[in-house]
Amino acid sequence: MMKNDIKVLFVASECTPIAKVGGLGDVIGSLPKALNKLGLDVRIVLPKYGIIDEKKYPSQLVASGIKVNGEKINVYQAFLPQSKVVLYLLENKRYFGENDVYFERTAFVGSFKEIGRFLFFSKAILEIFPVIHWSPQIIHCHDWHTAILPALIKIKKLKIKNLLTIHNLANQARWDQKEILDFLGLKGNEIESLKVRDKNNDFNIFQQGILTADILNTVSPAYGKEILTKEYGAGLNKELKARKDSLYGVLNGIDVDFFNPETDPNIKVNYSLKNFERKKENKINLQEIVDFPKNKNTPLIGFVNRLTPQKGVDLIIDVIPELVKMGIQLIILGVGLAEYEKKLGELGKKYPKNISCQIKFAPILAQRIYAGCDIFLMPSKFEPCGLGQMIALRYGTIPIVRKTGGLADTVKNKINGFVFEKYKSEALLGVLKEALKCYQKQKNWNEIVKRAMSGDFSWQKSALEYLKLYNKLVKTLKNY
């Protein structure tokens, strides 16, 4: 391990496997491990949600009775599983004890109750350093949930630098300015950014983070460029353009130890690049699980994602009748909008031999889909990075993606996957037909599988890029 004196605190709403909802959790559960291997003192802080399995993830009480907003918090300490990364859990029954990580099935903010949860979390973070006897040089914030922290750090004039990572710009926390400022105990004139309102005249927490963070980054180079445009900027493209000199694109990685077909305990048969033909056995097993007719030659397509407009679910729904005519099998796993869940459920009942809709959160089934399918769908309207396509590549399951964000950075047409550009069901169907035509030519398909499985999507390269950003911040910290 390299030696490094930099102390970084990751602050986020979720962390795999402690409390996972989506890709954000995977990043928080993986990147600190890679940074730790570079010798950084990286720690994580997370709300102690009521859903956390304390038997599976035990923690030790290290401080109690810390006052925040008239409430008291307790601090627990644990380690990120299979690592030496310290994890702090902040306990408060009122704000963190009920519900899941998020209040909405789509994971998009929908109420002040949820905004209050993460404003309280953000305020609490700045009160724990004296009692844990450790203070970071850099606080690494993630998405809107902790985007108020850069402003709070500046108001308190703390000698702590900060980095805000934008995972999904579309998910913003907008609300009445008075309600938010009153909750924070602020007048609204402490720093200039607090006077700013978004285009709807709302106080926008993500906007505050973009205006006040020392450095910003997105989770892929392409998304970093896209969000400077009106189409992808989600109403904040002007603020981002103004900060483009402090905006960097760093491609996410995946935990290649966890997502490893050679050792994955959740799949029927382990395999590698050397014997990927064994993947067919996982296909037969997956067909059994979802009650499809067993046939190793039938093209089997998978989709594992939230059922939201962002993920291209409407395109998939549109093309299902045509896919059924073509004789394919499609497995969809995820939860989200009620209208999508209902429509997909109806299609599953209508075409039980071809369409299986698993409307649930099922991590083990997800692994089996990655290992057992031939093709993996990610027809996203926008995709900041996307982890699903990288996991699929690791398992030799060929991704079909739209050319946007991290999908464009990681999947190359007819090299390791198939790519379409226009967000239209006709475009998706066209590239699906192209992929299925290639699938019929086993030699050509196997070459694509080999290239897919040969890719390096580990966190090592990304961790070095983050280290560069941390070094920039530490240099400015020394000039305080």
CORHUDA-V236696 format. One record per backbone hydrogen bond with DSSP energy under -0.5 kcal/mol. NH is the residue of the N-H (numbers start at 0). CO is the residue of the C=O. E is the energy in kcal/mol with one decimal. If there is no record, write none. Layout:
nh:NH co:CO e:E
nh:NH co:CO e:E
This chain:
nh:1 co:36 e:-0.9
nh:3 co:38 e:-0.9
nh:7 co:5 e:-0.5
nh:7 co:40 e:-2.1
nh:8 co:137 e:-2.6
nh:9 co:7 e:-0.6
nh:9 co:42 e:-3.5
nh:10 co:139 e:-2.5
nh:11 co:44 e:-1.3
nh:14 co:18 e:-2.1
nh:15 co:24 e:-2.7
nh:18 co:14 e:-2.9
nh:24 co:21 e:-0.6
nh:25 co:21 e:-1.1
nh:26 co:22 e:-2.0
nh:27 co:23 e:-2.3
nh:28 co:24 e:-1.8
nh:29 co:25 e:-0.6
nh:29 co:26 e:-1.1
nh:30 co:26 e:-2.6
nh:32 co:29 e:-0.7
nh:33 co:29 e:-1.5
nh:34 co:30 e:-2.3
nh:35 co:31 e:-2.5
nh:36 co:32 e:-1.7
nh:37 co:33 e:-0.7
nh:37 co:34 e:-0.7
nh:38 co:35 e:-1.6
nh:39 co:34 e:-1.8
nh:40 co:5 e:-2.3
nh:41 co:39 e:-1.4
nh:42 co:7 e:-2.6
nh:43 co:85 e:-2.2
nh:44 co:9 e:-2.4
nh:45 co:87 e:-2.3
nh:47 co:89 e:-3.3
nh:48 co:46 e:-1.7
nh:49 co:95 e:-1.7
nh:51 co:48 e:-1.5
nh:53 co:51 e:-1.0
nh:56 co:52 e:-2.6
nh:59 co:76 e:-2.8
nh:61 co:74 e:-3.1
nh:62 co:74 e:-1.5
nh:65 co:72 e:-2.2
nh:67 co:70 e:-2.8
nh:70 co:67 e:-2.4
nh:72 co:65 e:-2.5
nh:73 co:90 e:-1.8
nh:74 co:62 e:-3.0
nh:75 co:73 e:-0.5
nh:75 co:88 e:-2.7
nh:76 co:59 e:-2.8
nh:77 co:86 e:-2.7
nh:79 co:84 e:-2.9
nh:82 co:79 e:-0.9
nh:85 co:41 e:-0.6
nh:86 co:77 e:-2.8
nh:87 co:43 e:-3.3
nh:88 co:75 e:-2.5
nh:89 co:45 e:-2.2
nh:90 co:73 e:-3.2
nh:90 co:88 e:-0.6
nh:95 co:91 e:-2.8
nh:96 co:91 e:-0.7
nh:96 co:92 e:-1.1
nh:99 co:101 e:-0.6
nh:106 co:103 e:-1.3
nh:114 co:110 e:-1.7
nh:115 co:111 e:-3.6
nh:116 co:112 e:-1.6
nh:117 co:113 e:-1.7
nh:118 co:114 e:-2.2
nh:119 co:115 e:-2.5
nh:120 co:116 e:-1.8
nh:121 co:117 e:-2.2
nh:122 co:118 e:-2.4
nh:123 co:119 e:-2.5
nh:124 co:120 e:-1.9
nh:125 co:121 e:-1.0
nh:126 co:123 e:-1.8
nh:127 co:123 e:-0.5
nh:127 co:124 e:-1.2
nh:130 co:127 e:-0.5
nh:131 co:127 e:-1.8
nh:132 co:128 e:-0.9
nh:133 co:128 e:-1.4
nh:136 co:6 e:-2.1
nh:137 co:6 e:-2.0
nh:138 co:160 e:-2.5
nh:139 co:8 e:-2.9
nh:139 co:137 e:-0.6
nh:140 co:138 e:-0.8
nh:140 co:162 e:-3.0
nh:141 co:10 e:-0.9
nh:142 co:164 e:-2.6
nh:145 co:141 e:-0.6
nh:145 co:142 e:-1.3
nh:146 co:143 e:-1.2
nh:148 co:145 e:-1.4
nh:151 co:147 e:-2.1
nh:152 co:148 e:-2.9
nh:153 co:149 e:-1.8
nh:154 co:150 e:-2.5
nh:155 co:151 e:-2.2
nh:156 co:152 e:-0.5
nh:156 co:153 e:-0.6
nh:157 co:152 e:-2.1
nh:159 co:157 e:-1.8
nh:160 co:136 e:-2.8
nh:162 co:138 e:-1.9
nh:163 co:214 e:-2.4
nh:164 co:140 e:-2.8
nh:164 co:162 e:-0.6
nh:165 co:163 e:-0.5
nh:165 co:216 e:-3.5
nh:166 co:164 e:-0.8
nh:170 co:167 e:-1.2
nh:171 co:169 e:-1.2
nh:173 co:171 e:-0.8
nh:174 co:202 e:-2.1
nh:179 co:175 e:-1.8
nh:180 co:176 e:-2.9
nh:181 co:177 e:-2.8
nh:182 co:178 e:-1.6
nh:183 co:179 e:-2.1
nh:184 co:180 e:-0.9
nh:184 co:181 e:-0.6
nh:185 co:180 e:-2.8
nh:193 co:190 e:-1.1
nh:194 co:191 e:-1.9
nh:195 co:192 e:-1.7
nh:197 co:201 e:-2.5
nh:200 co:197 e:-2.5
nh:202 co:174 e:-2.5
nh:203 co:201 e:-0.6
nh:204 co:172 e:-2.6
nh:204 co:202 e:-0.6
nh:207 co:203 e:-2.0
nh:208 co:204 e:-1.8
nh:209 co:205 e:-2.2
nh:210 co:206 e:-2.2
nh:211 co:207 e:-1.8
nh:212 co:208 e:-2.5
nh:213 co:161 e:-0.6
nh:214 co:161 e:-1.2
nh:215 co:245 e:-2.9
nh:216 co:163 e:-2.1
nh:217 co:247 e:-2.7
nh:218 co:165 e:-0.8
nh:223 co:219 e:-1.8
nh:224 co:220 e:-1.2
nh:224 co:221 e:-0.5
nh:225 co:221 e:-2.5
nh:226 co:222 e:-2.3
nh:227 co:224 e:-1.3
nh:228 co:225 e:-2.1
nh:231 co:225 e:-0.6
nh:232 co:228 e:-1.8
nh:235 co:232 e:-2.7
nh:239 co:235 e:-2.1
nh:240 co:236 e:-2.5
nh:241 co:237 e:-2.0
nh:242 co:238 e:-0.7
nh:242 co:239 e:-0.5
nh:243 co:240 e:-1.4
nh:245 co:242 e:-2.4
nh:246 co:243 e:-1.1
nh:247 co:215 e:-1.9
nh:247 co:245 e:-0.5
nh:249 co:217 e:-2.5
nh:249 co:247 e:-0.6
nh:250 co:248 e:-0.5
nh:251 co:218 e:-1.7
nh:253 co:456 e:-2.5
nh:255 co:253 e:-1.3
nh:258 co:254 e:-3.1
nh:259 co:257 e:-1.7
nh:262 co:259 e:-1.5
nh:263 co:259 e:-2.3
nh:266 co:263 e:-0.9
nh:270 co:260 e:-1.7
nh:274 co:271 e:-0.7
nh:275 co:272 e:-0.6
nh:277 co:274 e:-2.2
nh:278 co:275 e:-1.8
nh:279 co:276 e:-1.4
nh:280 co:277 e:-1.5
nh:281 co:277 e:-0.7
nh:281 co:278 e:-0.7
nh:282 co:278 e:-1.4
nh:283 co:279 e:-2.1
nh:284 co:280 e:-1.9
nh:285 co:281 e:-2.3
nh:286 co:282 e:-2.4
nh:287 co:283 e:-1.8
nh:288 co:284 e:-2.1
nh:289 co:285 e:-2.0
nh:290 co:287 e:-1.1
nh:291 co:286 e:-3.1
nh:294 co:292 e:-0.5
nh:297 co:294 e:-0.9
nh:300 co:298 e:-0.5
nh:300 co:328 e:-3.2
nh:301 co:374 e:-2.6
nh:302 co:330 e:-1.8
nh:304 co:332 e:-2.0
nh:306 co:334 e:-2.3
nh:307 co:305 e:-1.6
nh:310 co:307 e:-1.1
nh:311 co:308 e:-1.6
nh:312 co:307 e:-1.0
nh:315 co:311 e:-1.7
nh:316 co:312 e:-2.6
nh:317 co:313 e:-1.9
nh:318 co:314 e:-1.7
nh:319 co:315 e:-1.1
nh:322 co:318 e:-2.3
nh:323 co:319 e:-2.5
nh:324 co:320 e:-1.7
nh:325 co:321 e:-1.4
nh:326 co:323 e:-1.4
nh:327 co:322 e:-1.8
nh:328 co:298 e:-2.4
nh:329 co:353 e:-3.4
nh:330 co:300 e:-2.7
nh:331 co:355 e:-3.0
nh:332 co:302 e:-3.0
nh:333 co:357 e:-2.0
nh:336 co:306 e:-2.7
nh:340 co:336 e:-2.5
nh:341 co:337 e:-2.6
nh:342 co:338 e:-2.1
nh:343 co:339 e:-2.8
nh:344 co:340 e:-2.0
nh:345 co:341 e:-2.1
nh:346 co:342 e:-2.1
nh:347 co:343 e:-2.3
nh:348 co:344 e:-1.7
nh:349 co:345 e:-2.0
nh:350 co:346 e:-2.3
nh:351 co:348 e:-0.6
nh:353 co:350 e:-1.6
nh:354 co:350 e:-3.2
nh:355 co:329 e:-2.8
nh:357 co:331 e:-3.5
nh:357 co:355 e:-0.7
nh:358 co:356 e:-1.0
nh:359 co:357 e:-1.7
nh:361 co:359 e:-0.7
nh:365 co:361 e:-2.2
nh:366 co:362 e:-1.9
nh:367 co:363 e:-1.8
nh:368 co:364 e:-2.0
nh:369 co:365 e:-2.4
nh:370 co:366 e:-2.1
nh:371 co:367 e:-2.2
nh:372 co:368 e:-2.1
nh:373 co:299 e:-2.8
nh:374 co:299 e:-1.9
nh:375 co:397 e:-2.4
nh:376 co:301 e:-3.0
nh:377 co:399 e:-2.7
nh:379 co:377 e:-1.1
nh:380 co:309 e:-2.9
nh:381 co:309 e:-0.9
nh:390 co:386 e:-2.6
nh:391 co:387 e:-2.7
nh:392 co:388 e:-2.2
nh:393 co:389 e:-2.0
nh:394 co:390 e:-1.5
nh:395 co:392 e:-1.4
nh:396 co:391 e:-2.9
nh:397 co:373 e:-2.1
nh:397 co:395 e:-0.6
nh:398 co:415 e:-0.6
nh:399 co:375 e:-2.9
nh:400 co:398 e:-0.5
nh:400 co:417 e:-2.5
nh:401 co:377 e:-1.4
nh:402 co:419 e:-2.7
nh:403 co:401 e:-1.7
nh:405 co:382 e:-1.9
nh:406 co:403 e:-1.4
nh:407 co:403 e:-1.1
nh:407 co:404 e:-0.7
nh:408 co:404 e:-1.1
nh:409 co:405 e:-1.2
nh:410 co:406 e:-2.2
nh:411 co:409 e:-0.5
nh:413 co:416 e:-2.9
nh:414 co:411 e:-2.2
nh:415 co:411 e:-1.7
nh:416 co:411 e:-1.2
nh:417 co:398 e:-2.4
nh:419 co:400 e:-2.1
nh:423 co:421 e:-2.3
nh:427 co:423 e:-1.9
nh:428 co:424 e:-2.7
nh:429 co:425 e:-2.2
nh:430 co:426 e:-2.0
nh:431 co:427 e:-2.2
nh:432 co:428 e:-2.3
nh:433 co:429 e:-1.7
nh:434 co:430 e:-2.4
nh:435 co:431 e:-2.6
nh:436 co:432 e:-2.0
nh:437 co:433 e:-1.8
nh:438 co:434 e:-2.2
nh:439 co:435 e:-1.2
nh:440 co:437 e:-1.5
nh:441 co:439 e:-1.0
nh:443 co:440 e:-0.5
nh:444 co:440 e:-2.4
nh:445 co:441 e:-2.7
nh:446 co:442 e:-1.5
nh:447 co:443 e:-1.5
nh:448 co:444 e:-2.4
nh:449 co:445 e:-2.4
nh:450 co:446 e:-2.0
nh:451 co:447 e:-2.5
nh:452 co:448 e:-2.6
nh:453 co:449 e:-1.1
nh:454 co:450 e:-0.5
nh:454 co:451 e:-1.1
nh:456 co:454 e:-0.7
nh:462 co:458 e:-3.2
nh:463 co:459 e:-1.6
nh:464 co:460 e:-1.5
nh:465 co:461 e:-2.3
nh:466 co:462 e:-2.2
nh:467 co:463 e:-1.5
nh:468 co:464 e:-1.5
nh:469 co:465 e:-2.7
nh:470 co:466 e:-2.4
nh:471 co:467 e:-1.7
nh:472 co:468 e:-1.9
nh:473 co:469 e:-2.7
nh:474 co:470 e:-2.0
nh:475 co:471 e:-1.5
nh:476 co:472 e:-2.0
nh:477 co:473 e:-1.8
nh:478 co:475 e:-0.7
nh:479 co:476 e:-1.7
